[in-house]
Amino acid sequence: ASRIPEGFRLLGRSEACPIAMTALGDQVFTTQFHPEMDDQFIQDLIEEYASDIGSGIDESRRSVIKPAEGPLFGKWMRNFIELDRH
């Protein structure tokens, strides 16, 4: 079972990923997703590995209908890093 490490706090979750983002104080920020991957890249990955995904392919394709929040995530990261400067 997944659990949050001692001292960390939960910052984000979803139905598919109950521990998606955590932080330890103002020094450590973690994610279980890949914010560097844009929507098109993820869609291309799904198609590239469609035969490996098998029966979950339709769910995988539906999961990327809602666009990623890359710019918003970038702001979160900038804010987190800037906290360390103050």
MARVOLO-192613 format. One record per residue: y, x, z of N, C-alpha, C in turn; residue in three letters; residue number from 0. Coordinates in nm, 2 decimals. Example, Ala and Ser with C-alpha at 12.3 -4.5 7.8 and 13.67 -1.06 7.14 Angstrom:
BEGIN
{atom {-0.57,1.32,0.78},{-0.45,1.23,0.78},{-0.33,1.32,0.78},"ALA",0},
{atom {-0.22,1.28,0.71},{-0.11,1.37,0.71},{0.00,1.29,0.79},"SER",1},
This chain:
BEGIN
{atom {-0.12,0.08,0.00},{0.00,0.00,0.00},{0.12,0.09,0.00},"ALA",0},
{atom {0.23,0.04,-0.07},{0.35,0.12,-0.07},{0.43,0.09,0.05},"SER",1},
{atom {0.50,0.19,0.10},{0.59,0.17,0.21},{0.71,0.26,0.20},"ARG",2},
{atom {0.82,0.22,0.27},{0.94,0.30,0.26},{0.92,0.42,0.37},"ILE",3},
{atom {0.95,0.54,0.33},{0.94,0.65,0.42},{1.03,0.63,0.54},"PRO",4},
{atom {0.99,0.68,0.66},{1.07,0.67,0.78},{1.21,0.73,0.75},"GLU",5},
{atom {1.31,0.65,0.80},{1.45,0.69,0.79},{1.52,0.65,0.66},"GLY",6},
{atom {1.44,0.60,0.56},{1.50,0.55,0.44},{1.54,0.41,0.45},"PHE",7},
{atom {1.63,0.36,0.37},{1.66,0.22,0.36},{1.64,0.17,0.22},"ARG",8},
{atom {1.60,0.05,0.21},{1.58,-0.02,0.08},{1.71,-0.06,0.02},"LEU",9},
{atom {1.73,-0.02,-0.10},{1.85,-0.06,-0.17},{1.83,-0.16,-0.29},"LEU",10},
{atom {1.71,-0.16,-0.34},{1.68,-0.24,-0.46},{1.53,-0.27,-0.47},"GLY",11},
{atom {1.50,-0.39,-0.52},{1.36,-0.43,-0.54},{1.36,-0.54,-0.65},"ARG",12},
{atom {1.24,-0.56,-0.69},{1.21,-0.67,-0.79},{1.07,-0.72,-0.76},"SER",13},
{atom {1.04,-0.83,-0.82},{0.90,-0.89,-0.80},{0.80,-0.79,-0.84},"GLU",14},
{atom {0.82,-0.71,-0.95},{0.73,-0.62,-1.00},{0.73,-0.49,-0.92},"ALA",15},
{atom {0.84,-0.46,-0.86},{0.85,-0.33,-0.79},{0.93,-0.35,-0.65},"CYS",16},
{atom {0.85,-0.38,-0.55},{0.91,-0.42,-0.42},{0.99,-0.30,-0.35},"PRO",17},
{atom {0.97,-0.18,-0.40},{1.05,-0.07,-0.35},{1.11,0.01,-0.47},"ILE",18},
{atom {1.21,-0.05,-0.52},{1.27,0.01,-0.65},{1.37,0.12,-0.63},"ALA",19},
{atom {1.45,0.11,-0.52},{1.55,0.21,-0.49},{1.56,0.22,-0.34},"MET",20},
{atom {1.57,0.35,-0.29},{1.59,0.37,-0.15},{1.70,0.48,-0.13},"THR",21},
{atom {1.74,0.50,-0.01},{1.83,0.61,0.02},{1.80,0.66,0.16},"ALA",22},
{atom {1.83,0.79,0.18},{1.82,0.85,0.31},{1.96,0.90,0.34},"LEU",23},
{atom {2.02,0.83,0.44},{2.16,0.87,0.47},{2.24,0.86,0.34},"GLY",24},
{atom {2.33,0.96,0.33},{2.42,0.97,0.21},{2.38,1.09,0.12},"ASP",25},
{atom {2.26,1.15,0.15},{2.22,1.27,0.08},{2.11,1.24,-0.03},"GLN",26},
{atom {2.02,1.14,-0.01},{1.90,1.12,-0.09},{1.91,0.98,-0.15},"VAL",27},
{atom {1.89,0.97,-0.28},{1.89,0.84,-0.35},{1.77,0.85,-0.44},"PHE",28},
{atom {1.68,0.75,-0.43},{1.56,0.74,-0.52},{1.55,0.62,-0.60},"THR",29},
{atom {1.48,0.63,-0.72},{1.45,0.51,-0.80},{1.31,0.52,-0.85},"THR",30},
{atom {1.25,0.41,-0.88},{1.12,0.40,-0.93},{1.12,0.37,-1.08},"GLN",31},
{atom {1.24,0.36,-1.14},{1.26,0.33,-1.28},{1.33,0.45,-1.35},"PHE",32},
{atom {1.35,0.44,-1.47},{1.41,0.55,-1.55},{1.54,0.51,-1.61},"HIS",33},
{atom {1.65,0.52,-1.54},{1.78,0.48,-1.58},{1.83,0.55,-1.71},"PRO",34},
{atom {1.77,0.67,-1.74},{1.81,0.74,-1.85},{1.76,0.68,-1.98},"GLU",35},
{atom {1.66,0.59,-1.97},{1.60,0.53,-2.09},{1.68,0.40,-2.13},"MET",36},
{atom {1.73,0.40,-2.25},{1.80,0.28,-2.29},{1.70,0.17,-2.34},"ASP",37},
{atom {1.76,0.05,-2.37},{1.67,-0.06,-2.41},{1.59,-0.03,-2.53},"ASP",38},
{atom {1.65,0.03,-2.63},{1.58,0.06,-2.76},{1.47,0.15,-2.74},"GLN",39},
{atom {1.49,0.26,-2.65},{1.39,0.35,-2.63},{1.27,0.29,-2.56},"PHE",40},
{atom {1.29,0.20,-2.46},{1.18,0.13,-2.39},{1.11,0.04,-2.49},"ILE",41},
{atom {1.18,-0.03,-2.57},{1.11,-0.12,-2.67},{1.02,-0.03,-2.76},"GLN",42},
{atom {1.08,0.08,-2.81},{1.00,0.17,-2.89},{0.87,0.22,-2.82},"ASP",43},
{atom {0.88,0.25,-2.69},{0.77,0.30,-2.61},{0.66,0.19,-2.61},"LEU",44},
{atom {0.71,0.07,-2.58},{0.61,-0.05,-2.57},{0.54,-0.06,-2.71},"ILE",45},
{atom {0.61,-0.05,-2.82},{0.54,-0.06,-2.95},{0.45,0.06,-2.97},"GLU",46},
{atom {0.49,0.17,-2.94},{0.41,0.29,-2.95},{0.28,0.28,-2.88},"GLU",47},
{atom {0.28,0.23,-2.76},{0.16,0.22,-2.67},{0.10,0.08,-2.67},"TYR",48},
{atom {0.13,-0.01,-2.76},{0.09,-0.15,-2.76},{-0.06,-0.16,-2.75},"ALA",49},
{atom {-0.14,-0.07,-2.82},{-0.28,-0.08,-2.82},{-0.34,-0.04,-2.68},"SER",50},
{atom {-0.27,0.05,-2.61},{-0.31,0.09,-2.48},{-0.27,-0.01,-2.37},"ASP",51},
{atom {-0.16,-0.09,-2.40},{-0.12,-0.19,-2.30},{-0.21,-0.31,-2.31},"ILE",52},
{atom {-0.27,-0.34,-2.43},{-0.37,-0.44,-2.44},{-0.31,-0.58,-2.41},"GLY",53},
{atom {-0.38,-0.66,-2.33},{-0.35,-0.80,-2.30},{-0.21,-0.81,-2.23},"SER",54},
{atom {-0.16,-0.71,-2.18},{-0.02,-0.72,-2.12},{0.09,-0.69,-2.21},"GLY",55},
{atom {0.06,-0.68,-2.34},{0.17,-0.65,-2.44},{0.28,-0.76,-2.44},"ILE",56},
{atom {0.24,-0.89,-2.44},{0.34,-0.99,-2.45},{0.43,-0.99,-2.33},"ASP",57},
{atom {0.38,-0.97,-2.21},{0.46,-0.96,-2.09},{0.55,-0.83,-2.09},"GLU",58},
{atom {0.50,-0.72,-2.15},{0.58,-0.60,-2.16},{0.70,-0.63,-2.25},"SER",59},
{atom {0.67,-0.69,-2.37},{0.78,-0.72,-2.46},{0.88,-0.82,-2.40},"ARG",60},
{atom {0.84,-0.92,-2.32},{0.93,-1.01,-2.25},{1.02,-0.93,-2.15},"ARG",61},
{atom {0.96,-0.83,-2.09},{1.03,-0.77,-1.98},{1.15,-0.69,-2.02},"SER",62},
{atom {1.16,-0.66,-2.15},{1.28,-0.59,-2.20},{1.38,-0.68,-2.27},"VAL",63},
{atom {1.36,-0.81,-2.26},{1.45,-0.91,-2.33},{1.59,-0.90,-2.26},"ILE",64},
{atom {1.59,-0.89,-2.12},{1.71,-0.87,-2.05},{1.75,-0.73,-2.06},"LYS",65},
{atom {1.88,-0.70,-2.10},{1.92,-0.56,-2.12},{1.92,-0.48,-1.99},"PRO",66},
{atom {1.90,-0.35,-2.00},{1.91,-0.27,-1.88},{2.05,-0.26,-1.84},"ALA",67},
{atom {2.07,-0.23,-1.71},{2.21,-0.21,-1.66},{2.25,-0.07,-1.64},"GLU",68},
{atom {2.23,0.01,-1.75},{2.26,0.15,-1.75},{2.40,0.19,-1.70},"GLY",69},
{atom {2.51,0.13,-1.75},{2.64,0.16,-1.71},{2.66,0.12,-1.56},"PRO",70},
{atom {2.61,0.01,-1.51},{2.62,-0.02,-1.37},{2.55,0.08,-1.29},"LEU",71},
{atom {2.43,0.12,-1.33},{2.35,0.22,-1.25},{2.43,0.35,-1.25},"PHE",72},
{atom {2.49,0.39,-1.36},{2.58,0.51,-1.36},{2.69,0.50,-1.26},"GLY",73},
{atom {2.75,0.39,-1.24},{2.86,0.37,-1.14},{2.80,0.38,-1.00},"LYS",74},
{atom {2.68,0.33,-0.98},{2.62,0.34,-0.85},{2.59,0.49,-0.81},"TRP",75},
{atom {2.54,0.56,-0.91},{2.51,0.70,-0.89},{2.64,0.78,-0.87},"MET",76},
{atom {2.75,0.75,-0.95},{2.87,0.82,-0.93},{2.93,0.80,-0.79},"ARG",77},
{atom {2.92,0.67,-0.74},{2.97,0.64,-0.61},{2.89,0.71,-0.50},"ASN",78},
{atom {2.76,0.71,-0.52},{2.67,0.78,-0.42},{2.70,0.93,-0.41},"PHE",79},
{atom {2.72,0.99,-0.53},{2.75,1.13,-0.53},{2.89,1.16,-0.47},"ILE",80},
{atom {2.99,1.07,-0.50},{3.12,1.09,-0.45},{3.13,1.07,-0.30},"GLU",81},
{atom {3.04,1.00,-0.24},{3.04,0.98,-0.10},{3.01,1.12,-0.03},"LEU",82},
{atom {2.94,1.21,-0.09},{2.91,1.34,-0.04},{3.03,1.43,-0.03},"ASP",83},
{atom {3.13,1.40,-0.12},{3.25,1.48,-0.12},{3.35,1.45,-0.01},"ARG",84},
{atom {3.33,1.34,0.05},{3.44,1.29,0.15},{3.39,1.31,0.29},"HIS",85},
